[in-house]
Amino acid sequence: MLNDTLANILSMITNYGKIGRKNCIVRPASKVVINVLNILKEEGYLNNYRIVEQSRGGLIDISLTGFINKCNVIKPRFSVKKNEFERFEKRFLLAKDFGILIVSTPKGLMTHHKAKELGTGGRLLAYCY
């Protein structure tokens, strides 16, 4: 039984990247997962993904680039103000400006770089480097 679909999908992406596979098929497809995959694709961590509709949730076929060292969710989902991102960068990322934090803001899901630029806070969802 899946308790956290985003955590399961990100751990599968990390594991498939470590063993050298180029494709990863995950399920189920949800709006949050698709938005996180869009962010990872924009940042260059994924080549592409394709949603395959099924009767139960659907599948996502992900094409990996091989540039992901670690990708995981952040539990508990910490609240972050617009000037507190540096503290969480030190905690979850290896170095400053190395990797991304994915943040859920009132303006949608985005990276912490874009959230700093827009001057908004939110809740931390995941990190990737």
Beta strands, then each sheet from edge to edge (+ up, - down):
strand 1: 23-26
strand 2: 46-52
strand 3: 59-64
strand 4: 71-73
strand 5: 79-80
strand 6: 100-105
strand 7: 108-111
strand 8: 122-128
sheet 1: 1+ 3- 2+
sheet 2: 4+ 8- 5+
sheet 3: 4+ 8- 6+ 7-
end
